[in-house]
Each structure stands twice: as C-alpha cells, then as structure tokens.
Amino acid sequence: LKLPVGNQVRAIVLGQEFDTEARAAAIRAFTVLDRAAAPAALGSLLQNIVQPLRLREAVGLALLESEQDAARGQVVTAMKSVPYRLQVAWAQSFHS
C-alpha cells in the first residue's frame, strides 16, 4: 500500500530538522505506508553510527516488524555496530 501521505512521513523520518522522538514515531508508519521503499530508505539510518541510538533502535524494530528478508538482513548487519542491549532487543524481536 503506497499512499500520498507516505512521502510526508518519509520526509519526517529522513529529515534532520525533526527531533529524534518525532522521527522515531514516524518510522513505523513509514514501513507500513511504503513497504517496498522502507528497507532501502531506512537502511542508511540504521547503518549510520552518527544517528541517535534511539532512532536506530526504532528503525531496527520497525524493519524487523515488516517481516521482509531484505529488512532483516540490514538489521543483522547493523548488530555489530550497536550496544549489547540493543542487540538483545533486536534478537528478541527477530525471534518473535
């Protein structure tokens, strides 16, 4: 499902001018509104260690919830660059 509002949500997710919590809240909506484009668009946020950990956490969880192989692969790759606590959270989400 791709809705016109998906572009606006994507702009919030990728926009540096929005605060971390607003971006984190928009991430899950983006993965639902634009399922096909979300893994590629969010992958850069996930891999970017300069991004706030809270944002990367939200990206990882949203990608895992999307149940797409490409998205899961990005989370697995990113696991080596996040703290143990986040690795555990992602692993638990991956398993469920």
Buried (B, 14 or more C-beta within 10 A) or exposed (E): EEEEEBEBBBEBBBEEEBEEEEBBBBBBBBBBBBBEBBBEBBBEBBBBEEBBEEBBBBBBBBBBBBEBEEBBEBBBEBBEEBEEEBBEBBBEBBEE
